[in-house]
Amino acid sequence: MDDFHNRFLRDSSLVINCPKLDDARFYIEKLADILWVNKIKGLTVEYVVNSCYHGLNRIAGELMVKVGQNNGV
């Protein structure tokens, strides 16, 4: 994707993880803190075409539930 930076990173921050090898609970807690402190109410999940990365959707879902509970969303 030649325009990845323009489409997804303009005015955004990037977090990279591997749902297969990294501790998902750590990412959920850490990212929830970041989103809560900065009052961010959404995120975009992008992943490479590899079945192990589909776990990012689950992590993102749990993260948004946690942030929503903290922010009253």
ChimeraX commands (.cxc) that place a marker at each C-alpha (Angstrom):
marker #1 position 0.00,0.00,0.00 radius 0.5
marker #1 position 1.88,3.03,-1.27 radius 0.5
marker #1 position -0.22,5.61,0.57 radius 0.5
marker #1 position -0.30,3.92,4.00 radius 0.5
marker #1 position 1.35,6.85,5.78 radius 0.5
marker #1 position -0.98,9.42,4.22 radius 0.5
marker #1 position -4.12,7.33,4.79 radius 0.5
marker #1 position -3.52,6.05,8.29 radius 0.5
marker #1 position -0.75,8.00,10.02 radius 0.5
marker #1 position -1.51,11.62,9.19 radius 0.5
marker #1 position -2.35,13.35,12.49 radius 0.5
marker #1 position -2.27,9.98,14.25 radius 0.5
marker #1 position -0.10,7.90,16.54 radius 0.5
marker #1 position 1.03,4.37,15.83 radius 0.5
marker #1 position 1.19,1.41,18.20 radius 0.5
marker #1 position 2.60,-1.90,17.03 radius 0.5
marker #1 position 2.19,-5.25,18.71 radius 0.5
marker #1 position 2.06,-8.93,18.00 radius 0.5
marker #1 position -1.08,-10.54,19.48 radius 0.5
marker #1 position 0.52,-13.96,19.18 radius 0.5
marker #1 position 3.75,-13.20,21.03 radius 0.5
marker #1 position 3.00,-10.16,23.19 radius 0.5
marker #1 position 0.98,-9.97,26.41 radius 0.5
marker #1 position -2.46,-8.76,25.27 radius 0.5
marker #1 position -3.52,-7.81,28.81 radius 0.5
marker #1 position -0.52,-5.46,29.07 radius 0.5
marker #1 position -1.51,-3.71,25.83 radius 0.5
marker #1 position -5.13,-3.39,26.87 radius 0.5
marker #1 position -4.19,-1.80,30.20 radius 0.5
marker #1 position -1.50,0.48,28.76 radius 0.5
marker #1 position -3.55,1.63,25.76 radius 0.5
marker #1 position -6.64,2.14,27.92 radius 0.5
marker #1 position -4.62,4.52,30.07 radius 0.5
marker #1 position -3.35,6.39,26.99 radius 0.5
marker #1 position -6.82,6.66,25.45 radius 0.5
marker #1 position -8.44,7.68,28.75 radius 0.5
marker #1 position -5.88,10.36,29.63 radius 0.5
marker #1 position -6.07,11.85,26.13 radius 0.5
marker #1 position -9.89,11.55,25.87 radius 0.5
marker #1 position -9.60,9.51,22.66 radius 0.5
marker #1 position -12.86,7.78,21.84 radius 0.5
marker #1 position -11.82,5.68,18.85 radius 0.5
marker #1 position -9.04,3.86,17.11 radius 0.5
marker #1 position -8.26,2.22,13.80 radius 0.5
marker #1 position -6.86,-1.31,13.65 radius 0.5
marker #1 position -4.72,-2.22,10.66 radius 0.5
marker #1 position -2.91,-5.51,10.34 radius 0.5
marker #1 position -0.96,-7.53,7.84 radius 0.5
marker #1 position -2.66,-10.44,6.11 radius 0.5
marker #1 position -1.77,-13.16,8.57 radius 0.5
marker #1 position -4.27,-15.05,10.70 radius 0.5
marker #1 position -2.43,-14.43,13.97 radius 0.5
marker #1 position -3.00,-10.67,13.64 radius 0.5
marker #1 position -6.77,-11.03,13.70 radius 0.5
marker #1 position -6.36,-11.12,17.49 radius 0.5
marker #1 position -5.86,-7.35,17.28 radius 0.5
marker #1 position -9.60,-6.97,16.69 radius 0.5
marker #1 position -10.31,-8.79,19.96 radius 0.5
marker #1 position -7.75,-6.66,21.79 radius 0.5
marker #1 position -9.23,-3.48,20.32 radius 0.5
marker #1 position -12.73,-4.54,21.31 radius 0.5
marker #1 position -11.70,-5.24,24.90 radius 0.5
marker #1 position -9.78,-1.99,24.97 radius 0.5
marker #1 position -12.75,0.09,23.81 radius 0.5
marker #1 position -15.03,-1.57,26.37 radius 0.5
marker #1 position -12.53,-0.75,29.12 radius 0.5
marker #1 position -12.11,2.85,27.95 radius 0.5
marker #1 position -15.87,3.25,27.58 radius 0.5
marker #1 position -16.38,2.11,31.16 radius 0.5
marker #1 position -13.81,4.64,32.38 radius 0.5
marker #1 position -15.13,7.51,30.24 radius 0.5
marker #1 position -18.83,6.79,30.60 radius 0.5
marker #1 position -19.08,6.09,26.87 radius 0.5
marker link #1:1,2 radius 0.2
marker link #1:2,3 radius 0.2
marker link #1:3,4 radius 0.2
marker link #1:4,5 radius 0.2
marker link #1:5,6 radius 0.2
marker link #1:6,7 radius 0.2
marker link #1:7,8 radius 0.2
marker link #1:8,9 radius 0.2
marker link #1:9,10 radius 0.2
marker link #1:10,11 radius 0.2
marker link #1:11,12 radius 0.2
marker link #1:12,13 radius 0.2
marker link #1:13,14 radius 0.2
marker link #1:14,15 radius 0.2
marker link #1:15,16 radius 0.2
marker link #1:16,17 radius 0.2
marker link #1:17,18 radius 0.2
marker link #1:18,19 radius 0.2
marker link #1:19,20 radius 0.2
marker link #1:20,21 radius 0.2
marker link #1:21,22 radius 0.2
marker link #1:22,23 radius 0.2
marker link #1:23,24 radius 0.2
marker link #1:24,25 radius 0.2
marker link #1:25,26 radius 0.2
marker link #1:26,27 radius 0.2
marker link #1:27,28 radius 0.2
marker link #1:28,29 radius 0.2
marker link #1:29,30 radius 0.2
marker link #1:30,31 radius 0.2
marker link #1:31,32 radius 0.2
marker link #1:32,33 radius 0.2
marker link #1:33,34 radius 0.2
marker link #1:34,35 radius 0.2
marker link #1:35,36 radius 0.2
marker link #1:36,37 radius 0.2
marker link #1:37,38 radius 0.2
marker link #1:38,39 radius 0.2
marker link #1:39,40 radius 0.2
marker link #1:40,41 radius 0.2
marker link #1:41,42 radius 0.2
marker link #1:42,43 radius 0.2
marker link #1:43,44 radius 0.2
marker link #1:44,45 radius 0.2
marker link #1:45,46 radius 0.2
marker link #1:46,47 radius 0.2
marker link #1:47,48 radius 0.2
marker link #1:48,49 radius 0.2
marker link #1:49,50 radius 0.2
marker link #1:50,51 radius 0.2
marker link #1:51,52 radius 0.2
marker link #1:52,53 radius 0.2
marker link #1:53,54 radius 0.2
marker link #1:54,55 radius 0.2
marker link #1:55,56 radius 0.2
marker link #1:56,57 radius 0.2
marker link #1:57,58 radius 0.2
marker link #1:58,59 radius 0.2
marker link #1:59,60 radius 0.2
marker link #1:60,61 radius 0.2
marker link #1:61,62 radius 0.2
marker link #1:62,63 radius 0.2
marker link #1:63,64 radius 0.2
marker link #1:64,65 radius 0.2
marker link #1:65,66 radius 0.2
marker link #1:66,67 radius 0.2
marker link #1:67,68 radius 0.2
marker link #1:68,69 radius 0.2
marker link #1:69,70 radius 0.2
marker link #1:70,71 radius 0.2
marker link #1:71,72 radius 0.2
marker link #1:72,73 radius 0.2
view
